[in-house]
């Protein structure tokens, strides 16, 4: 009977744990009204079993059956509360870690990376998928649907080496190869603390609204470096002295972007 009570108590703990996990995921997703996905149901069941096991082994096993020489040993209410509280704490931490790991995996699996630039066309179109909603929130707290804007980001050059202001880089857009759009495109830079880079010319982005100077063949080179490039200042986006990352945005993107055929050129280090 004690084991049964322990299992029931542990089951109740497991239920609380499962609900905690779901609420954590929904809070992460920023929506408490989203529909539950099958995966979330599976997670709840798993955590329910874990809670039941906690109750069985910690409550049921610790109470021995009565004998003639030994009177029944009844667990005190304080100990029961302590065990249940421990189960809830352990289960809540487990639920949080499990939910966070799943969200991290989904966030990275929804992205595609070409030439070092990562992007996704799933922003803003998650429907009732809690995981996709949470993953999108983890990468970008607010994002337009792809038809409104598409975003690319990179922290590495063409060789996979981390971007740093101790090196000079060029992004070479071939003639006709600028991001196709029906509004505008913009390239911005952030330092290692995710702040815009302070610079002497107060320039924080380059794009279709900038006075970029094309090459003779119609191609466009954008210079990413700490010191101004001699003779190419109009196409210079100042970099910090340390690590940085780039964001490229296209607003009202063209069909080539929406169907995935457009590729952003790599960031190439120059000597």
PASEBA-1860 file (N, C-alpha, C; in nm, 3 decimals):
! residues 271
1> XXXXXXXX> 0.083/-0.121/0.000/0.000/0.000/0.000/0.087/0.126/0.000 ~ 0.200/0.118/0.077/0.288/0.233/0.082/0.352/0.259/-0.054 ~ 0.385/0.149/-0.123/0.442/0.164/-0.256/0.341/0.227/-0.351 ~ 0.217/0.183/-0.340/0.112/0.239/-0.425/0.096/0.389/-0.397 ~ 0.093/0.423/-0.269/0.082/0.565/-0.235/0.201/0.644/-0.286 ~ 0.320/0.581/-0.272/0.440/0.648/-0.321/0.435/0.669/-0.470 ~ 0.388/0.567/-0.542/0.379/0.579/-0.687/0.278/0.684/-0.728 ~ 0.164/0.687/-0.659/0.062/0.787/-0.690/0.115/0.927/-0.661
9> XXXXXXXX> 0.181/0.940/-0.546/0.239/1.070/-0.512/0.343/1.111/-0.614 ~ 0.431/1.014/-0.648/0.532/1.043/-0.750/0.470/1.075/-0.884 ~ 0.359/1.009/-0.915/0.289/1.039/-1.039/0.238/1.181/-1.041 ~ 0.186/1.224/-0.925/0.139/1.362/-0.916/0.255/1.459/-0.935 ~ 0.370/1.423/-0.875/0.489/1.505/-0.893/0.528/1.510/-1.040 ~ 0.525/1.392/-1.102/0.559/1.386/-1.244/0.466/1.470/-1.329 ~ 0.338/1.469/-1.293/0.241/1.550/-1.368/0.276/1.698/-1.356 ~ 0.308/1.740/-1.233/0.347/1.880/-1.211/0.473/1.912/-1.291
17> XXXXXXXX> 0.567/1.816/-1.290/0.691/1.835/-1.366/0.660/1.852/-1.514 ~ 0.573/1.765/-1.566/0.539/1.773/-1.708/0.474/1.905/-1.744 ~ 0.380/1.948/-1.660/0.315/2.076/-1.684/0.416/2.190/-1.677 ~ 0.509/2.180/-1.580/0.613/2.282/-1.569/0.694/2.290/-1.697 ~ 0.730/2.173/-1.751/0.806/2.171/-1.876/0.731/2.237/-1.990 ~ 0.603/2.207/-1.999/0.522/2.267/-2.106/0.510/2.418/-2.088 ~ 0.488/2.462/-1.964/0.476/2.605/-1.940/0.606/2.677/-1.971 ~ 0.719/2.613/-1.938/0.848/2.674/-1.968/0.865/2.690/-2.119
25> XXXXXXXX> 0.827/2.587/-2.192/0.839/2.595/-2.338/0.745/2.700/-2.395 ~ 0.624/2.707/-2.340/0.528/2.806/-2.390/0.572/2.947/-2.354 ~ 0.630/2.962/-2.234/0.680/3.093/-2.196/0.795/3.134/-2.287 ~ 0.879/3.036/-2.319/0.990/3.062/-2.411/0.937/3.103/-2.548 ~ 0.826/3.040/-2.586/0.768/3.071/-2.717/0.692/3.202/-2.716 ~ 0.664/3.254/-2.598/0.594/3.381/-2.591/0.445/3.370/-2.616 ~ 0.389/3.247/-2.602/0.247/3.231/-2.627/0.194/3.118/-2.539 ~ 0.099/3.148/-2.450/0.041/3.046/-2.364/-0.083/2.984/-2.427
33> XXXXXXXX> -0.121/3.034/-2.543/-0.242/2.982/-2.605/-0.215/2.891/-2.723 ~ -0.088/2.859/-2.746/-0.055/2.775/-2.861/-0.096/2.631/-2.835 ~ -0.129/2.560/-2.940/-0.173/2.422/-2.927/-0.056/2.332/-2.889 ~ -0.082/2.227/-2.816/0.021/2.133/-2.774/0.059/2.043/-2.891 ~ 0.188/2.022/-2.910/0.234/1.935/-3.017/0.251/1.793/-2.966 ~ 0.251/1.692/-3.054/0.271/1.554/-3.009/0.401/1.536/-2.932 ~ 0.507/1.605/-2.971/0.634/1.592/-2.902/0.622/1.639/-2.758 ~ 0.547/1.747/-2.736/0.529/1.795/-2.600/0.453/1.694/-2.515
41> XXXXXXXX> 0.359/1.623/-2.577/0.284/1.521/-2.505/0.377/1.407/-2.464 ~ 0.468/1.369/-2.554/0.564/1.263/-2.524/0.655/1.305/-2.409 ~ 0.701/1.430/-2.413/0.786/1.481/-2.305/0.712/1.475/-2.172 ~ 0.584/1.512/-2.173/0.505/1.509/-2.051/0.496/1.367/-1.996 ~ 0.472/1.269/-2.083/0.461/1.129/-2.039/0.592/1.081/-1.980 ~ 0.704/1.115/-2.046/0.835/1.073/-1.996/0.860/1.131/-1.857 ~ 0.831/1.259/-1.841/0.852/1.323/-1.712/0.755/1.268/-1.606 ~ 0.636/1.227/-1.651/0.540/1.164/-1.560/0.596/1.033/-1.505
49> XXXXXXXX> 0.659/0.955/-1.594/0.720/0.828/-1.552/0.834/0.853/-1.454 ~ 0.916/0.956/-1.484/1.026/0.990/-1.394/0.973/1.028/-1.256 ~ 0.866/1.106/-1.255/0.807/1.146/-1.127/0.753/1.026/-1.051 ~ 0.691/0.933/-1.124/0.639/0.813/-1.059/0.753/0.730/-0.999 ~ 0.865/0.721/-1.071/0.980/0.647/-1.021/1.036/0.712/-0.895 ~ 1.041/0.846/-0.894/1.087/0.917/-0.775/0.999/0.883/-0.656 ~ 0.868/0.885/-0.679/0.776/0.855/-0.571/0.788/0.711/-0.523 ~ 0.806/0.617/-0.616/0.813/0.475/-0.581/0.936/0.445/-0.497
57> XXXXXXXX> 1.052/0.490/-0.546/1.177/0.454/-0.479/1.205/0.538/-0.354 ~ 1.159/0.663/-0.353/1.190/0.749/-0.239/1.081/0.744/-0.133 ~ 0.957/0.718/-0.176/0.848/0.710/-0.078/0.815/0.565/-0.045 ~ 0.785/0.485/-0.149/0.745/0.347/-0.125/0.855/0.263/-0.066 ~ 0.977/0.276/-0.117/1.086/0.191/-0.073/1.135/0.224/0.068 ~ 1.117/0.347/0.108/1.171/0.386/0.239/1.081/0.344/0.355 ~ 0.960/0.301/0.324/0.867/0.261/0.430/0.855/0.109/0.430 ~ 0.910/0.043/0.535/0.911/-0.103/0.542/0.776/-0.153/0.591
65> XXXXXXXX> 0.737/-0.276/0.546/0.611/-0.332/0.596/0.623/-0.364/0.745 ~ 0.513/-0.357/0.818/0.518/-0.382/0.963/0.544/-0.529/0.994 ~ 0.609/-0.556/1.105/0.632/-0.693/1.154/0.577/-0.702/1.295 ~ 0.581/-0.826/1.351/0.529/-0.846/1.486/0.614/-0.772/1.588 ~ 0.749/-0.779/1.565/0.840/-0.716/1.661/0.860/-0.568/1.637 ~ 0.819/-0.521/1.522/0.842/-0.380/1.489/0.711/-0.316/1.446 ~ 0.670/-0.211/1.510/0.544/-0.145/1.473/0.558/-0.077/1.337 ~ 0.448/-0.049/1.270/0.451/0.017/1.138/0.526/0.149/1.147
73> XXXXXXXX> 0.615/0.171/1.049/0.692/0.296/1.042/0.625/0.389/0.943 ~ 0.574/0.495/0.995/0.500/0.588/0.911/0.587/0.710/0.881 ~ 0.598/0.741/0.755/0.678/0.856/0.715/0.608/0.984/0.760 ~ 0.686/1.073/0.815/0.629/1.198/0.865/0.584/1.285/0.748 ~ 0.490/1.374/0.777/0.440/1.465/0.675/0.552/1.557/0.625 ~ 0.640/1.594/0.717/0.750/1.682/0.678/0.839/1.615/0.575 ~ 0.869/1.486/0.596/0.954/1.414/0.504/0.886/1.394/0.370 ~ 0.756/1.367/0.374/0.681/1.350/0.249/0.684/1.479/0.168
81> XXXXXXXX> 0.660/1.591/0.236/0.661/1.721/0.167/0.800/1.749/0.110 ~ 0.904/1.715/0.189/1.041/1.739/0.144/1.073/1.657/0.019 ~ 1.029/1.529/0.018/1.055/1.443/-0.096/0.980/1.493/-0.220 ~ 0.855/1.531/-0.202/0.776/1.583/-0.314/0.839/1.712/-0.367 ~ 0.881/1.798/-0.274/0.945/1.924/-0.317/1.072/1.896/-0.394 ~ 1.151/1.799/-0.347/1.274/1.762/-0.418/1.242/1.710/-0.557 ~ 1.139/1.627/-0.566/1.101/1.574/-0.697/1.059/1.684/-0.793 ~ 0.985/1.781/-0.740/0.940/1.892/-0.825/1.058/1.975/-0.873
89> XXXXXXXX> 1.151/2.002/-0.781/1.268/2.083/-0.818/1.353/2.011/-0.922 ~ 1.383/1.883/-0.894/1.464/1.806/-0.989/1.393/1.794/-1.124 ~ 1.265/1.765/-1.119/1.188/1.751/-1.244/1.176/1.880/-1.320 ~ 1.158/1.992/-1.250/1.147/2.121/-1.317/1.277/2.157/-1.387 ~ 1.391/2.130/-1.319/1.521/2.155/-1.382/1.538/2.066/-1.504 ~ 1.500/1.938/-1.490/1.510/1.846/-1.602/1.422/1.891/-1.718 ~ 1.301/1.937/-1.687/1.210/1.985/-1.791/1.268/2.107/-1.861 ~ 1.327/2.197/-1.782/1.385/2.318/-1.841/1.501/2.284/-1.933
97> XXXXXXXX> 1.590/2.194/-1.887/1.705/2.155/-1.968/1.662/2.081/-2.093 ~ 1.562/1.992/-2.076/1.513/1.917/-2.192/1.451/2.010/-2.294 ~ 1.365/2.101/-2.247/1.302/2.196/-2.338/1.404/2.284/-2.406 ~ 1.503/2.333/-2.330/1.606/2.419/-2.389/1.687/2.347/-2.494 ~ 1.722/2.219/-2.468/1.799/2.142/-2.565/1.721/2.120/-2.694 ~ 1.593/2.089/-2.680/1.509/2.066/-2.797/1.495/2.195/-2.879 ~ 1.471/2.306/-2.810/1.457/2.434/-2.879/1.586/2.469/-2.953 ~ 1.701/2.446/-2.887/1.830/2.475/-2.951/1.847/2.391/-3.077
105> XXXXXXXX> 1.811/2.263/-3.068/1.824/2.175/-3.185/1.734/2.221/-3.299 ~ 1.609/2.253/-3.267/1.515/2.296/-3.370/1.560/2.427/-3.433 ~ 1.613/2.520/-3.347/1.657/2.650/-3.397/1.767/2.635/-3.500 ~ 1.858/2.539/-3.477/1.969/2.522/-3.570/1.931/2.433/-3.690 ~ 1.839/2.342/-3.670/1.800/2.256/-3.781/1.711/2.328/-3.882 ~ 1.648/2.439/-3.841/1.561/2.514/-3.932/1.641/2.607/-4.022 ~ 1.771/2.622/-3.994/1.854/2.713/-4.072/1.928/2.639/-4.183 ~ 1.955/2.709/-4.291/2.044/2.659/-4.396/2.162/2.754/-4.405
113> XXXXXXXX> 2.281/2.700/-4.428/2.403/2.781/-4.434/2.472/2.759/-4.567 ~ 2.494/2.869/-4.639/2.564/2.868/-4.768/2.666/2.981/-4.767 ~ 2.788/2.950/-4.804/2.897/3.049/-4.806/2.918/3.114/-4.670 ~ 2.886/3.041/-4.564/2.903/3.092/-4.429/2.785/3.172/-4.378 ~ 2.688/3.203/-4.465/2.571/3.281/-4.426/2.456/3.187/-4.389 ~ 2.397/3.208/-4.272/2.285/3.125/-4.227/2.155/3.202/-4.239 ~ 2.050/3.132/-4.283/1.919/3.195/-4.296/1.811/3.090/-4.283 ~ 1.688/3.133/-4.273/1.572/3.044/-4.273/1.454/3.117/-4.333
121> XXXXXXXX> 1.365/3.042/-4.391/1.242/3.099/-4.447/1.121/3.061/-4.363 ~ 1.146/3.021/-4.237/1.038/2.976/-4.148/0.994/3.082/-4.049 ~ 1.063/3.195/-4.042/1.025/3.297/-3.946/0.882/3.345/-3.970 ~ 0.808/3.357/-3.862/0.675/3.414/-3.870/0.570/3.322/-3.928 ~ 0.605/3.196/-3.957/0.509/3.103/-4.018/0.504/2.972/-3.943 ~ 0.500/2.981/-3.808/0.504/2.861/-3.726/0.367/2.805/-3.695 ~ 0.259/2.882/-3.718/0.126/2.831/-3.688/0.113/2.797/-3.540 ~ 0.068/2.675/-3.509/0.053/2.632/-3.371/0.169/2.543/-3.325
129> XXXXXXXX> 0.280/2.545/-3.399/0.396/2.464/-3.362/0.475/2.537/-3.253 ~ 0.462/2.488/-3.129/0.527/2.553/-3.016/0.678/2.553/-3.032 ~ 0.734/2.440/-3.074/0.879/2.429/-3.086/0.934/2.526/-3.190 ~ 0.867/2.532/-3.305/0.914/2.622/-3.410/0.902/2.767/-3.365 ~ 0.797/2.797/-3.294/0.777/2.933/-3.241/0.887/2.967/-3.140 ~ 0.917/2.873/-3.051/1.020/2.896/-2.950/1.157/2.908/-3.016 ~ 1.183/2.824/-3.117/1.312/2.829/-3.186/1.329/2.962/-3.257 ~ 1.224/3.010/-3.320/1.230/3.140/-3.388/1.256/3.251/-3.288
137> XXXXXXXX> 1.193/3.242/-3.170/1.213/3.344/-3.067/1.355/3.342/-3.013 ~ 1.416/3.225/-3.011/1.552/3.215/-2.960/1.650/3.283/-3.055 ~ 1.628/3.270/-3.186/1.719/3.328/-3.285/1.689/3.476/-3.304 ~ 1.562/3.509/-3.326/1.520/3.648/-3.344/1.393/3.670/-3.263 ~ 1.398/3.762/-3.169/1.280/3.784/-3.083/1.163/3.842/-3.162 ~ 1.192/3.911/-3.271/1.086/3.965/-3.355/1.133/3.960/-3.500 ~ 1.055/3.898/-3.586/1.095/3.885/-3.725/0.971/3.890/-3.814 ~ 0.989/3.943/-3.933/0.881/3.947/-4.031/0.866/3.811/-4.098
145> XXXXXXXX> 0.755/3.791/-4.164/0.739/3.673/-4.249/0.832/3.690/-4.368 ~ 0.874/3.581/-4.433/0.971/3.591/-4.543/0.929/3.686/-4.655 ~ 0.800/3.694/-4.682/0.755/3.783/-4.789/0.782/3.930/-4.756 ~ 0.798/3.960/-4.628/0.828/4.097/-4.585/0.978/4.121/-4.577 ~ 1.051/4.024/-4.522/1.196/4.041/-4.506/1.261/3.905/-4.484 ~ 1.384/3.892/-4.536/1.465/3.772/-4.514/1.598/3.818/-4.456 ~ 1.649/3.739/-4.360/1.769/3.777/-4.286/1.877/3.670/-4.302 ~ 2.001/3.715/-4.319/2.117/3.627/-4.319/2.214/3.677/-4.212
153> XXXXXXXX> 2.287/3.587/-4.152/2.390/3.627/-4.056/2.512/3.538/-4.072 ~ 2.629/3.593/-4.037/2.751/3.514/-4.040/2.850/3.568/-3.939 ~ 2.932/3.479/-3.888/3.041/3.516/-3.798/3.174/3.464/-3.850 ~ 3.174/3.408/-3.973/3.296/3.347/-4.027/3.321/3.394/-4.169 ~ 3.446/3.379/-4.213/3.480/3.413/-4.351/3.467/3.290/-4.439 ~ 3.517/3.296/-4.561/3.499/3.188/-4.658/3.570/3.060/-4.617 ~ 3.668/3.071/-4.528/3.741/2.952/-4.482/3.686/2.897/-4.351 ~ 3.583/2.961/-4.297/3.526/2.918/-4.170/3.594/2.979/-4.050
161> XXXXXXXX> 3.687/3.073/-4.073/3.757/3.140/-3.964/3.673/3.254/-3.910 ~ 3.676/3.271/-3.779/3.595/3.374/-3.715/3.633/3.513/-3.764 ~ 3.532/3.596/-3.789/3.555/3.732/-3.836/3.618/3.816/-3.725 ~ 3.721/3.892/-3.760/3.790/3.975/-3.663/3.841/4.102/-3.729 ~ 3.835/4.213/-3.656/3.882/4.339/-3.707/4.033/4.346/-3.725 ~ 4.104/4.242/-3.682/4.247/4.237/-3.705/4.279/4.197/-3.850 ~ 4.175/4.161/-3.926/4.190/4.125/-4.068/4.103/4.215/-4.154 ~ 4.133/4.218/-4.282/4.053/4.294/-4.379/3.975/4.197/-4.467
169> XXXXXXXX> 3.851/4.234/-4.500/3.766/4.145/-4.578/3.696/4.222/-4.691 ~ 3.652/4.144/-4.791/3.571/4.198/-4.900/3.454/4.104/-4.926 ~ 3.337/4.162/-4.948/3.224/4.086/-5.002/3.207/4.133/-5.147 ~ 3.227/4.042/-5.240/3.220/4.077/-5.382/3.087/4.032/-5.441 ~ 3.003/4.129/-5.475/2.877/4.101/-5.542/2.899/4.113/-5.693 ~ 2.883/4.006/-5.767/2.901/4.016/-5.912/2.795/4.107/-5.974 ~ 2.817/4.150/-6.096/2.721/4.236/-6.165/2.583/4.169/-6.165 ~ 2.483/4.242/-6.119/2.348/4.187/-6.111/2.328/4.093/-5.994
177> XXXXXXXX> 2.426/4.086/-5.903/2.420/3.990/-5.793/2.386/4.048/-5.658 ~ 2.347/4.175/-5.653/2.302/4.232/-5.526/2.169/4.167/-5.484 ~ 2.138/4.164/-5.357/2.015/4.097/-5.311/1.891/4.150/-5.383 ~ 1.820/4.067/-5.458/1.700/4.113/-5.530/1.587/4.147/-5.432 ~ 1.526/4.262/-5.453/1.422/4.306/-5.361/1.332/4.408/-5.429 ~ 1.218/4.433/-5.365/1.125/4.534/-5.413/1.115/4.651/-5.316 ~ 1.211/4.660/-5.224/1.216/4.772/-5.130/1.361/4.817/-5.116 ~ 1.437/4.750/-5.027/1.579/4.781/-5.013/1.649/4.667/-4.942
185> XXXXXXXX> 1.783/4.667/-4.948/1.861/4.570/-4.872/1.962/4.647/-4.787 ~ 2.009/4.583/-4.680/2.097/4.651/-4.586/2.193/4.552/-4.522 ~ 2.320/4.594/-4.509/2.423/4.515/-4.442/2.466/4.589/-4.317 ~ 2.458/4.523/-4.201/2.498/4.584/-4.074/2.600/4.495/-4.004 ~ 2.668/4.554/-3.908/2.773/4.483/-3.834/2.752/4.504/-3.685 ~ 2.779/4.397/-3.608/2.771/4.404/-3.463/2.903/4.355/-3.403 ~ 2.942/4.414/-3.291/3.063/4.368/-3.223/3.031/4.244/-3.139 ~ 3.128/4.200/-3.061/3.110/4.077/-2.983/3.003/4.090/-2.874
193> XXXXXXXX> 2.964/4.213/-2.843/2.858/4.236/-2.745/2.724/4.265/-2.811 ~ 2.716/4.244/-2.942/2.594/4.262/-3.021/2.551/4.409/-3.029 ~ 2.647/4.498/-3.021/2.621/4.640/-3.039/2.672/4.683/-3.176 ~ 2.608/4.788/-3.230/2.661/4.848/-3.351/2.802/4.901/-3.323 ~ 2.883/4.903/-3.428/3.023/4.940/-3.410/3.041/5.091/-3.419 ~ 3.087/5.152/-3.310/3.117/5.295/-3.313/3.235/5.321/-3.407 ~ 3.224/5.426/-3.487/3.331/5.455/-3.582/3.336/5.604/-3.611 ~ 3.446/5.647/-3.672/3.473/5.789/-3.691/3.382/5.854/-3.795
201> XXXXXXXX> 3.324/5.776/-3.884/3.239/5.836/-3.988/3.090/5.812/-3.960 ~ 3.058/5.756/-3.842/2.918/5.732/-3.803/2.841/5.654/-3.908 ~ 2.904/5.550/-3.959/2.838/5.465/-4.059/2.810/5.330/-3.995 ~ 2.683/5.290/-3.999/2.643/5.167/-3.932/2.578/5.066/-4.027 ~ 2.565/5.101/-4.152/2.512/5.007/-4.250/2.550/5.052/-4.390 ~ 2.547/4.958/-4.481/2.561/4.984/-4.624/2.452/4.907/-4.695 ~ 2.406/4.962/-4.807/2.301/4.892/-4.880/2.256/4.967/-5.003 ~ 2.135/4.935/-5.046/2.082/4.994/-5.168/2.054/5.143/-5.153
209> XXXXXXXX> 2.045/5.192/-5.027/2.022/5.334/-5.005/2.153/5.410/-4.986 ~ 2.266/5.339/-4.995/2.397/5.402/-4.983/2.449/5.439/-5.123 ~ 2.543/5.527/-5.125/2.605/5.564/-5.252/2.725/5.474/-5.280 ~ 2.697/5.348/-5.307/2.803/5.252/-5.333/2.864/5.277/-5.471 ~ 2.994/5.262/-5.478/3.064/5.281/-5.605/3.088/5.145/-5.670 ~ 3.030/5.120/-5.786/3.050/4.991/-5.854/3.185/4.985/-5.924 ~ 3.228/4.864/-5.952/3.348/4.844/-6.032/3.315/4.865/-6.179 ~ 3.418/4.864/-6.263/3.398/4.891/-6.405/3.307/4.789/-6.471
217> XXXXXXXX> 3.306/4.665/-6.420/3.222/4.560/-6.480/3.082/4.555/-6.420 ~ 3.051/4.649/-6.331/2.918/4.652/-6.270/2.909/4.577/-6.139 ~ 3.014/4.507/-6.100/3.015/4.437/-5.972/3.034/4.538/-5.859 ~ 3.008/4.494/-5.737/3.020/4.582/-5.620/3.101/4.511/-5.512 ~ 3.202/4.579/-5.460/3.282/4.526/-5.350/3.250/4.607/-5.224 ~ 3.226/4.535/-5.114/3.206/4.600/-4.984/3.326/4.564/-4.897 ~ 3.387/4.665/-4.839/3.509/4.648/-4.760/3.475/4.648/-4.611 ~ 3.520/4.544/-4.543/3.497/4.526/-4.400/3.633/4.524/-4.331
225> XXXXXXXX> 3.667/4.632/-4.264/3.796/4.640/-4.198/3.796/4.755/-4.098 ~ 3.897/4.751/-4.012/3.904/4.851/-3.905/3.952/4.987/-3.957 ~ 4.049/4.985/-4.046/4.103/5.109/-4.103/4.038/5.136/-4.237 ~ 4.020/5.262/-4.275/3.956/5.293/-4.403/4.038/5.244/-4.522 ~ 3.973/5.181/-4.620/4.044/5.135/-4.740/4.072/5.253/-4.833 ~ 4.195/5.272/-4.867/4.233/5.388/-4.949/4.162/5.385/-5.084 ~ 4.089/5.493/-5.112/4.020/5.506/-5.240/3.886/5.435/-5.247 ~ 3.848/5.363/-5.141/3.721/5.287/-5.143/3.635/5.316/-5.020
233> XXXXXXXX> 3.650/5.437/-4.968/3.578/5.472/-4.846/3.426/5.466/-4.862 ~ 3.375/5.491/-4.983/3.230/5.491/-5.003/3.170/5.352/-4.985 ~ 3.251/5.249/-5.000/3.204/5.110/-4.987/3.257/5.044/-4.860 ~ 3.295/5.125/-4.763/3.357/5.074/-4.641/3.257/5.069/-4.526 ~ 3.247/4.949/-4.462/3.169/4.934/-4.340/3.270/4.911/-4.227 ~ 3.291/5.010/-4.140/3.395/5.001/-4.037/3.375/4.883/-3.942 ~ 3.485/4.815/-3.914/3.483/4.699/-3.824/3.550/4.736/-3.692 ~ 3.516/4.667/-3.584/3.583/4.691/-3.456/3.722/4.629/-3.457
241> XXXXXXXX> 3.794/4.646/-3.349/3.928/4.586/-3.341/3.921/4.437/-3.308 ~ 3.807/4.394/-3.253/3.791/4.254/-3.216/3.696/4.178/-3.306 ~ 3.633/4.074/-3.251/3.542/3.989/-3.329/3.414/4.065/-3.363 ~ 3.351/4.022/-3.472/3.224/4.083/-3.510/3.140/3.985/-3.590 ~ 3.013/4.020/-3.610/2.926/3.942/-3.695/2.849/4.034/-3.787 ~ 2.799/3.977/-3.898/2.730/4.054/-4.000/2.586/4.010/-4.013 ~ 2.500/4.107/-4.043/2.360/4.080/-4.074/2.327/4.142/-4.210 ~ 2.270/4.063/-4.296/2.222/4.112/-4.425/2.071/4.096/-4.428
249> XXXXXXXX> 2.001/4.201/-4.465/1.854/4.197/-4.469/1.806/4.242/-4.605 ~ 1.708/4.174/-4.658/1.642/4.214/-4.783/1.494/4.231/-4.755 ~ 1.441/4.349/-4.782/1.300/4.380/-4.753/1.218/4.371/-4.882 ~ 1.103/4.306/-4.871/1.023/4.267/-4.987/1.113/4.193/-5.085 ~ 1.169/4.082/-5.039/1.267/4.008/-5.121/1.207/3.955/-5.251 ~ 1.294/3.942/-5.352/1.251/3.893/-5.482/1.233/3.742/-5.482 ~ 1.177/3.688/-5.591/1.151/3.544/-5.602/1.275/3.458/-5.582 ~ 1.391/3.504/-5.629/1.513/3.424/-5.616/1.550/3.401/-5.470
257> XXXXXXXX> 1.518/3.496/-5.385/1.544/3.479/-5.242/1.441/3.386/-5.180 ~ 1.315/3.407/-5.214/1.208/3.328/-5.153/1.212/3.181/-5.196 ~ 1.262/3.153/-5.316/1.269/3.012/-5.357/1.404/2.949/-5.322 ~ 1.491/3.027/-5.258/1.618/2.973/-5.209/1.730/2.966/-5.309 ~ 1.710/3.016/-5.429/1.815/3.006/-5.531/1.922/3.114/-5.518 ~ 1.888/3.225/-5.454/1.987/3.333/-5.438/2.085/3.297/-5.328 ~ 2.214/3.319/-5.353/2.318/3.292/-5.255/2.399/3.419/-5.227 ~ 2.415/3.451/-5.101/2.496/3.566/-5.061/2.643/3.529/-5.080
265> XXXXXXX> 2.722/3.615/-5.144/2.864/3.583/-5.161/2.937/3.569/-5.027 ~ 3.044/3.490/-5.025/3.117/3.473/-4.899/3.196/3.597/-4.861 ~ 3.232/3.604/-4.735/3.320/3.710/-4.685/3.463/3.659/-4.701 ~ 3.541/3.727/-4.784/3.674/3.680/-4.820/3.780/3.769/-4.755 ~ 3.875/3.707/-4.687/3.985/3.783/-4.629/4.082/3.824/-4.739 ~ 4.132/3.947/-4.730/4.228/3.998/-4.828/4.357/4.036/-4.755 ~ 4.467/4.027/-4.825/4.597/4.061/-4.767/4.621/4.211/-4.780
END
